[in-house]
Each structure stands twice: as structure tokens, then as C-alpha cells.
Amino acid sequence: MGVDPPSSWSVMAHKALYDLDNLHLASVTHDAVVATYAITSILLEGHCYDGNQPPQGLQFDLGTAFVPHVTDSLVMNNLGYFQ
């Protein structure tokens, strides 16, 4: 069983009765194979500019409305790229 997520998502099986990497249909005793998947991480990337050049040393926080700071990132000074 596989998932075809966007390339920036890291998706893993979260719950399953069977080993999904080594699934032998002859050994399945249920009518269906059911699995729950979870996104373990998401890669955010982009560019940041202050006028026409990248800002020097810009750090920003990534979070949610309930948890304002989950992680942070720095803007790379050469091309304004962040990841």
C-alpha cells in the first residue's frame, strides 16, 4: 500500500494491522487491509526579499495559532532562499 503525496511532504504509516512494506495477501485474514497514514513533516521553501535584495540575518518562526513557535528558519543571504 502506498501513498503518492506531494514531494514536500514526508508521509508514514501510522496504524496498520499488517506490515505494509512486506504485505502478503495470502496471509491477510480480514476482508480488507486498512491503514492510517500521518504527515510527519512538511518542507516549506521560498524566497524572501527586502526591496530588491535578500534581508541580512532575517529569522522567522513557524507555528500555528495555538502553538506560535514550533520551529524557526533563517533566510540565506546570498539568494534570499529559506527552507
SULNORNOR-V26521 format. One record per residue. RES is the residue in one small letter. SS is DSSP state (helix for helix, strand for strand, loop for the rest). NEAR is the number of other ideal C-beta (glycine too) atoms within 12 Angstrom. Layout:
BEGIN
[[RES,SS,NEAR] [RES,SS,NEAR]]
END
This chain:
BEGIN
[[m,loop,21] [g,loop,12] [v,loop,18] [d,loop,9] [p,loop,17] [p,loop,12] [s,loop,10] [s,loop,14] [w,strand,17] [s,strand,15] [v,strand,22] [m,strand,19] [a,strand,22] [h,strand,14] [k,strand,13] [a,strand,21] [l,loop,18] [y,loop,21] [d,loop,14] [l,helix,22] [d,helix,12] [n,helix,10] [l,loop,17] [h,loop,12] [l,helix,13] [a,helix,7] [s,helix,12] [v,loop,17] [t,loop,11] [h,loop,12] [d,loop,8] [a,loop,12] [v,loop,20] [v,loop,16] [a,strand,22] [t,strand,16] [y,strand,20] [a,strand,17] [i,strand,17] [t,strand,14] [s,strand,15] [i,strand,18] [l,loop,18] [l,loop,20] [e,loop,17] [g,strand,18] [h,strand,18] [c,loop,25] [y,loop,17] [d,strand,14] [g,loop,8] [n,loop,7] [q,strand,15] [p,loop,21] [p,loop,21] [q,loop,15] [g,loop,12] [l,loop,21] [q,strand,17] [f,strand,19] [d,strand,14] [l,strand,21] [g,loop,14] [t,loop,10] [a,loop,6] [f,loop,7] [v,loop,10] [p,loop,12] [h,loop,13] [v,loop,16] [t,strand,19] [d,strand,16] [s,strand,21] [l,strand,21] [v,loop,25] [m,loop,20] [n,loop,18] [n,loop,12] [l,loop,16] [g,loop,22] [y,strand,19] [f,strand,25] [q,loop,19]]
END
